[in-house]
Amino acid sequence: MSDNLIILWKGADLPVLPKKIQDISHLVTYGLQLSKKDQIQIVRTFNEGSYEMVSTYIWTKAILSLKAQLGKMGISFIAEMLDRPDINEYSNLQQAISELEAIRLAEELGVINGTAAFRLRQAMETVSHFNRPDLDESEEEELTEDEAKTIIRSCIQGVLGYNKIEAAIDFKHFRSDLEAVTFRDDSPYLLKLIQSPYFFHRTTLRILLSLVKSTTGAQLENALANTNLIIPLIWTSLKHPEKYQVGRTYSELFADGKTKASSGLKQLLLKVKGFDFVPEDLRSSSFIKAANEVLTAHEGINNFYNEPVPTNALSRMGSVIPIPAFPACITAILSVRLGNKWGVSHAAQDSALNIIKTVSRDRWVYFFNECLSSNDRILYKLTLNNPSSRWMELFKKEMIDEILPQITNRDSVNILKFTRDNKQEKINKIALEMYSKLGYSQG
Amino acid sequence: MKGVRPISLRSQLIGESVSFLGQESMECLVTQEGLVDLVNQLVYYREEGKALYPEIYIFDDLDLVKQVLPMNQFCLIGQGAKIKDTMLKALKKCAPLSENGWAIYILRKNDSFEYGVFRAGTSILSVSISETLITNGNDDIKAILIHQVAEKLIEVQGVKADSLMVNYGGHDQSIFSPIQNLSKFTETIVQNVPADLRDQTWNFFKKLFMYTLQQGHGTLACVIANKRRIPKKLNDGIQLTTKLDITKSIKDLTEKNDLQANSVLEGNFSLISGMLQSDGITLFSDAGEVLSYNVFVKHPSKLVNSKTSGGARSRTFLTLSRMVGNELISAYIQSQDGQIDYKR
């Protein structure tokens, strides 16, 4: 994120850890959430050379703690923030959201800052990779001392070094003001919001939708008034996945009989002429649920083993994906196809390719115009070497030439051109720029 | 020689209809005539001896209405020239289809009318069509609703204009629609329901009482405070061993969103509707529960000996009204002819 941007909230500062700590027993003392017993076990296991074991242990501690802290904000709030209609009060948050989702959300809400998020993502990928049961038992395939030390440091600095972690103070104020007062159109919040990067727009939209769904009385009145004031200001900059989220919320409120809330969103949709984004039925919700199951498997431990079942299930749901569910489905399928920096789930590839084959040219045009530039998951993959190399194999030159004239998004045009011309490094570079433009840290 | 003085409501109705359409920005010579004829037709609307209570919507932009009503079903029945006879034909052809949530629509096109039936939503809980298009309507979606709200009482509602309440009965005119009384009484049934479920529970009870109203059946009901014991005076009836907790059924449906939960709620709907159509009083708590039905109350001697104009049901209502503020929160009466009164 560039420094000259005015932003609504920013992530907490990292706890100060000396840059150079050679001794692991010294490092663990900064882990305020680690009990004395934990610290002793970590040091002993590390000194015994069981680097996978100690890394997995501390990683699990960190991610469980992060998810638990996010859970305190309310399950329905988390579900809305992740655009996960499949998560409800019955869901176990620890299982329902992936590790990557937890890190991303923590970064978006300012629970952790961008650098911590970047380090945690790296730690997650390393732990995931070395937990693969199919890795050879040769020494080359084992986690090294340095890698283990980096993971321990990232976990402490990102999560376990705080007594408790919580959303940024200015984020909390902003969220509570959205339900406590009705903003005026000259509010400084609005001026800041308009100038902020995309993820602030997306997060604000999702907070408002969460409030409209969950509040009653005066809070609901304020939330609806703010929704009708704020969303029209950012509507043209919102991408289709977010617009569909508004339409789907209206549809759900209507079906659930929430008269006042649905009436308020109807007013908004009339104002922005957004009724094209209201799904005709709730079929798209089933597709979104299936897509999220793929993503949860893909972003969890043992992903290569866990991806085939939900991917097959998604492919069996039929070749015509309803348009409101297309952004979630294409993200899931591309994630499986592009894999991560360590490889792909081979058993899930046939199903993924079958779905990709059914995606029409029009849908690809739609993807490049409306979905890719705000899709942090796919953009992040395109910054990595292996996934971006698999991306190059996805699109034939003729297909790119055919759709290029219809692509209006400049960054997407460049990505397509670099793909056609086999310029992988340029793809990595522009994907990183696009990822950063959204508001995420480059690390 | 004595002459004949013809009395006709028609000219007055046409005048009101012109002004109503003007306020709704839906002026049209054919509609203003057709509206009056539809109102006249609805008063005694029966098919094969069965009274029907269709809701008729007139609108101009079908695509927008379809977008505003999620999960809708539209069934085109016919079309014809833009004359009032086509509007009447729409009623004739569609009225038998307008049960179980289906309503009639008449779409005004440049030089023709298109008509059919439509519905929206997924369950009893869903926001009703009238609330979406009329009560909480918007200027951008032009729509008019014509329906019989009680026997011989026809209401014409729009988004902006005052509603027209056309009374063909011998009762005094009231400035309130009986539905307002129904609405206010059902508010007391849900006043102690958790705030996040109150809207939906209220929708459920409004639909339930409307359904009973349209069955042309009289009913008596009252509400006591949640967790309070049933007053002794109301012990003569069928007390449910397990009270019917509608709020819980609604919570289940919104959280699980499955067929079983929907079926339980629909089951409760028909069960309570049967109770409301039984003799006696149906007793609710203010937390959205049914506690007992078929309840009879002894009338105080003062009432028995007094010269009240009503029958037994009216006397019971008067008895219940005297208990309001003490043992009861509210009392409700709906007579067979659709007159509704409530006391809180």
HADDOCK unambig.tbl for C-alpha pairs under 7 A between the chains (distance, minus, plus):
assign (segid A and resid 88 and name CA) (segid B and resid 255 and name CA) 6.99 0.50 0.50
assign (segid A and resid 214 and name CA) (segid B and resid 196 and name CA) 6.98 0.50 0.50
assign (segid A and resid 216 and name CA) (segid B and resid 195 and name CA) 6.36 0.50 0.50
assign (segid A and resid 216 and name CA) (segid B and resid 196 and name CA) 6.33 0.50 0.50
assign (segid A and resid 251 and name CA) (segid B and resid 70 and name CA) 5.58 0.50 0.50
assign (segid A and resid 254 and name CA) (segid B and resid 126 and name CA) 5.59 0.50 0.50
assign (segid A and resid 254 and name CA) (segid B and resid 127 and name CA) 5.32 0.50 0.50
assign (segid A and resid 255 and name CA) (segid B and resid 121 and name CA) 5.26 0.50 0.50
assign (segid A and resid 255 and name CA) (segid B and resid 122 and name CA) 5.76 0.50 0.50
assign (segid A and resid 255 and name CA) (segid B and resid 123 and name CA) 6.98 0.50 0.50
assign (segid A and resid 255 and name CA) (segid B and resid 125 and name CA) 6.76 0.50 0.50
assign (segid A and resid 255 and name CA) (segid B and resid 126 and name CA) 4.22 0.50 0.50
assign (segid A and resid 255 and name CA) (segid B and resid 127 and name CA) 6.50 0.50 0.50
assign (segid A and resid 256 and name CA) (segid B and resid 125 and name CA) 5.67 0.50 0.50
assign (segid A and resid 256 and name CA) (segid B and resid 126 and name CA) 5.17 0.50 0.50
assign (segid A and resid 256 and name CA) (segid B and resid 200 and name CA) 6.85 0.50 0.50
assign (segid A and resid 256 and name CA) (segid B and resid 254 and name CA) 6.53 0.50 0.50
assign (segid A and resid 257 and name CA) (segid B and resid 125 and name CA) 4.87 0.50 0.50
assign (segid A and resid 257 and name CA) (segid B and resid 126 and name CA) 4.06 0.50 0.50
assign (segid A and resid 257 and name CA) (segid B and resid 127 and name CA) 4.34 0.50 0.50
assign (segid A and resid 257 and name CA) (segid B and resid 199 and name CA) 6.80 0.50 0.50
assign (segid A and resid 257 and name CA) (segid B and resid 200 and name CA) 4.93 0.50 0.50
assign (segid A and resid 257 and name CA) (segid B and resid 203 and name CA) 6.78 0.50 0.50
assign (segid A and resid 258 and name CA) (segid B and resid 127 and name CA) 6.71 0.50 0.50
assign (segid A and resid 258 and name CA) (segid B and resid 199 and name CA) 5.71 0.50 0.50
assign (segid A and resid 258 and name CA) (segid B and resid 200 and name CA) 5.94 0.50 0.50
assign (segid A and resid 259 and name CA) (segid B and resid 127 and name CA) 5.77 0.50 0.50
assign (segid A and resid 259 and name CA) (segid B and resid 199 and name CA) 6.57 0.50 0.50
assign (segid A and resid 263 and name CA) (segid B and resid 132 and name CA) 6.92 0.50 0.50
assign (segid A and resid 263 and name CA) (segid B and resid 136 and name CA) 6.37 0.50 0.50
assign (segid A and resid 275 and name CA) (segid B and resid 67 and name CA) 5.79 0.50 0.50
assign (segid A and resid 275 and name CA) (segid B and resid 68 and name CA) 6.96 0.50 0.50
assign (segid A and resid 278 and name CA) (segid B and resid 67 and name CA) 6.96 0.50 0.50
assign (segid A and resid 280 and name CA) (segid B and resid 70 and name CA) 5.92 0.50 0.50
assign (segid A and resid 280 and name CA) (segid B and resid 71 and name CA) 5.56 0.50 0.50
assign (segid A and resid 281 and name CA) (segid B and resid 70 and name CA) 6.81 0.50 0.50
assign (segid A and resid 281 and name CA) (segid B and resid 71 and name CA) 4.90 0.50 0.50
